[in-house]
Amino acid sequence: MLYAVTGAAGFIGSRLVAALNQAGITGILAVDNLENGAKAANLAGLDIEDYLDKRDFLERIAANQFDEGVEAVLHQGACSDTMHADGRYMMENNYRYSRVLLDWCQDEEVPLLYASSASVYGAGPDFREERACEAPLNVYGYSKFLFDQYVRKVLPTRTSQVAGFRYFNVYGPNEQHKGRMASVAFHAYQQLLSAGKVKLFVGSGGYGDGEQRRDFVHVDDVVDVNLWFLEHRDVSGVYNCGTGRAQTFNELAAAVINAVQGTQWPVRELVARGLIEYIPFPPQLVGKYQSFTQADLSRLRTAGYIAEFMTVEEGAAAYVRELQKK
C-alpha cells in the first residue's frame, strides 16, 4: 500500500514525506510537476517508492490503474501563486484536479487530506470555517474556496475520511524554490544576509508601518496536524490550520534578525539601527491584501487536536537554525 503525496517536492509536501520517513514509512508515491527542477532538492535526502508527474498521476487515477492499493492521499499540490492571473489555469489546476482526486478517493474508500487556504476568507475580519466568513480576494482564493464547497456537499455521504486544512501563513524549511511567493520569514533572512536589513511595507489597512498582522505558522506544526488526522480517520471536515495568534510583520522580522544575530532587541531598536526599513505599499496589492488574519481554532480543538503551535519567536529561531545549516 502506498501513501500518495501530491506536491511532494514542494514546501509542505516534502516536509510531509520527511515526517512519514521518520515514522518508518517509505512506501510513498511522490507526485509533482518538476518543470521547476530546483524542487527536486527537497526530495533528494528522502526515501520514496516511486515518482509520478502530476498529469500522469491523474491519468492513472482516471483509468483506475492503482492495483497495488493506496493507503491515503495527502494532496498538497496546487498553484500557490496568489498573484497568478490565468484564472483558467488556476481553476483547472486547483479546483478541477482536486475534484477528480476526491471523487476517486470516495469511490475507492481512500482517505484524502488536502491543502486549503486562509485566502478563502479574504479581508476578514472573522476567520471561522463558515460560509458567511468566506469572501476570497483573488482567483487563487476562489479556487480553494470552491473546492471546499464541493467537499462540504460530499461530507454527509462520504465513504472515507476527507479533511481539508486552511493553511494560514506557513513558513519554514524547503520553501527556497518558491521565489517571490516564499514566506516573509525566508525573505527577511535573505535580505538580512544580502543587504544587512529587512524591508517591510509601510502601514496599510488601518495598521502602522510593519504592524499588519498575520497568523504565521511553522511548517512542522502544519505537518503535525496532517499526521494527527491521518491517525484519526474518523475525523472529517474543513479546518483552520494556524496558531490562533495574529503577530505583526515587525515581530516576525525582529524574531529573524535576533535569531541570526543572537540579540534580543525590540522592534524600535532594530528600526533605529537601520535593521528594519519600511518601503512603499505595492499598488498591485491594493484591495487584494490581507492586513489581518487569525485562525479560529475552535473546530480543530473540538475535533481533538490539542497540541500547541510555535510562536513566531520560537518558529523563526528554529527556521534560522535550519537555514544556517545549509
Secondary structure, 3 states (H helix, E strand, C coil): CEEEEECCCCHHHHHHHHHHHHCCCCCEEEEECCCCHHHHHHCCCCCCCEEEEHHHHHHHHHCCCCCCCEEEEEECCCCCCCCCCCHHHHHHHHHHHHHHHHHHHHHHCCCEEEEEEHHHHCCCCCCCCCHHHCCCCCHHHHHHHHHHHHHHHHHHHCCCCEEEEEECEEECCCCHHHHHHCCHHHHHHHHHHHHCCEEEECCCCCCCCCCCEECEEEHHHHHHHHHHHHHCCCCCEEEEECCCCCEEHHHHHHHHHHHHHCCCCCHHHHHHCCCEEEECCCHHHCCCCCCECCCCCHHHHHHCCCCCCCCHHHHHHHHHHHHHHC
